[in-house]
């Protein structure tokens, strides 16, 4: 029982991370773009 519960938890965590991956990647791209604009033009950047 314990091993099957752990396996189910692992599968659910993997599916949750897979579903959130586009959001995480998009957020990272926005942060990098903001930093690049700040370095290039000064000021507050994009946000």
VOLUM-652097 format. One record per residue (C-alpha): residue in one letter; z negated, y negated, x. Coordinates in steps of 0.2 Angstrom, whole numbers, padded with zeros to 4 digits, always signed. Each point is the difference from the previous one (the first is absolute). Example, Ala and Ser with C-alpha at 12.3 -4.5 7.8 and 13.67 -1.06 7.14 Angstrom:
BEGIN
a-0039+0022+0062 s+0003-0017+0006 
This chain:
BEGIN
x+0000+0000+0000 x-0005-0012+0014 x+0016+0003+0010 x+0012-0003-0016 x-0009-0016-0004 x+0002-0006+0017 x+0019+0004+0000 x+0002-0009-0017 x-0009-0015+0007 x+0012+0000+0015 x+0015+0001-0011 x-0006-0014-0011 x-0003-0011+0015 x+0017+0003+0007 x+0008-0004-0016 x-0010-0016-0002 x+0005-0005+0018 x+0018+0004-0003 x+0000-0011-0016 x-0008-0015+0009 x+0011+0001+0016 x+0013-0012-0007 x-0014-0013-0004 x-0008+0002+0017 x+0017-0001+0009 x+0005-0016-0010 x-0017-0008+0004 x+0002+0003+0018 x+0018-0007+0000 x-0007-0016-0009 x-0014-0002+0013 x+0012+0002+0015 x+0013-0012-0008 x-0014-0013-0004 x-0006+0001+0018 x+0018-0002+0007 x+0003-0016-0011 x-0017-0007+0006 x+0004+0003+0018 x+0018-0007-0002 x-0003-0015-0011 x-0019-0003+0001 x-0010-0004-0015 x-0006+0013-0013 x+0016+0011+0000 x+0006+0008-0016 x-0017+0001-0009 
